Amino acid sequence: SILVYSGDTDGQLPHTGTEAWVRSLGLERERAWRPWVAGPFNLVQGYAVHYASNLTYATVRGAGHMTPTFRPVASQTMVRRFITDGRL
């Protein structure tokens, strides 16, 4: 499984550019964009889309270029969940 992610407020490498790159791979979308949630109140932490070849592209809400620095708990939750479950 492959996880590609971007902070949605990244001014250096905007998530729209990463999204365009992922789309350019030409993989079939297996699961449409949907929010991924975490925390005791299941708050939206970002959005994810799943493609063929086990590729997931996710955004982290409110994170800049160095996503784990801006949103450490959300970033750790995202990576841990992906490693454990293979999906967000």
C-alpha positions in Angstrom: 0.0 0.0 0.0 1.1 3.5 -0.8 0.1 6.7 1.1 0.6 10.1 -0.5 -0.5 13.1 1.5 -0.4 16.8 1.5 -1.4 19.6 4.0 -4.3 21.5 2.6 -2.8 24.9 3.4 0.7 24.2 1.9 1.8 27.3 0.1 5.0 25.7 -1.2 3.6 22.6 -2.8 -0.2 23.0 -2.9 -2.3 19.9 -2.5 -3.9 20.6 -5.9 -0.5 20.0 -7.6 -0.1 16.7 -5.7 -3.7 15.7 -6.6 -3.0 16.5 -10.3 0.2 14.3 -10.2 -1.7 11.4 -8.6 -4.4 11.7 -11.3 -1.8 11.8 -14.0 -0.8 8.2 -13.0 -4.0 7.1 -14.7 -5.1 4.7 -11.9 -8.7 3.8 -11.6 -10.4 5.5 -8.7 -11.8 2.8 -6.4 -13.3 5.0 -3.7 -14.4 8.6 -4.1 -13.2 11.5 -2.0 -14.5 11.2 1.6 -13.6 12.8 4.9 -11.4 10.9 7.3 -12.1 11.6 11.0 -10.3 11.1 14.3 -10.4 12.0 17.9 -13.0 11.6 20.6 -15.6 13.7 18.6 -14.8 12.2 15.2 -13.8 15.6 13.8 -12.8 15.8 10.1 -9.0 15.7 9.9 -8.8 15.8 6.1 -10.1 14.0 3.0 -8.9 10.8 1.2 -9.4 9.1 -2.1 -8.4 5.5 -3.0 -7.1 4.3 -6.3 -6.2 1.0 -7.9 -2.7 -0.5 -7.0 -3.4 0.3 -3.3 -2.6 4.0 -3.6 -4.3 6.4 -1.3 -4.1 10.2 -1.6 -5.0 12.1 1.5 -5.1 15.7 2.7 -4.5 16.9 6.3 -6.8 19.8 7.2 -5.1 22.9 8.3 -1.5 21.6 7.7 1.2 23.4 5.8 4.2 22.1 3.9 5.7 20.2 6.9 2.4 18.4 7.7 3.6 16.6 10.9 4.8 19.9 12.3 1.6 21.7 11.8 -0.8 18.8 12.8 1.2 16.2 14.7 -1.6 14.3 16.2 -3.6 14.1 13.0 -0.5 13.2 11.0 0.4 10.4 13.4 -3.2 9.1 13.5 -3.3 9.1 9.7 -0.1 7.2 9.3 -0.8 4.8 12.1 -4.3 4.0 10.8 -2.9 3.5 7.2 -0.2 1.1 8.4 -2.7 -0.8 10.6 -5.8 -0.9 8.4 -4.4 0.0 4.9 -7.0 2.7 4.5 -8.2 5.9 6.1 
